[in-house]
Amino acid sequence: MNTLPRRLGQRIKALRRERALTQERLAERADISVSFLSMIEGGRRVPHLSTVARLADGLELPLVELFSFDAAVSRATPRKPKAA
């Protein structure tokens, strides 16, 4: 299942790990509980937009970057060139 909450959670988790942040540290920065962050990263909870904005601030990036799913996929999985 590739739903928006799942993709958003995976993106937040990947960005958190890139920045070498623990769930505890990011939760503290975003002023949410660690258990709530865990549920967001697992795609089990859908955060309010204000929470998403605080997570972006905690990750020190623009809000729009959390929704750059294609950019994350293209960096992780190189695309094959199209045949002419």
Buried (B, 14 or more C-beta within 10 A) or exposed (E): EEEEBBBBBBBBBBBBEEEEBEBEBBBBBBEBEBEBBBBBBEBEBBBEEEBBBBBBBBBEBEBEBBBBBEEBEEEEEEEEEEEE
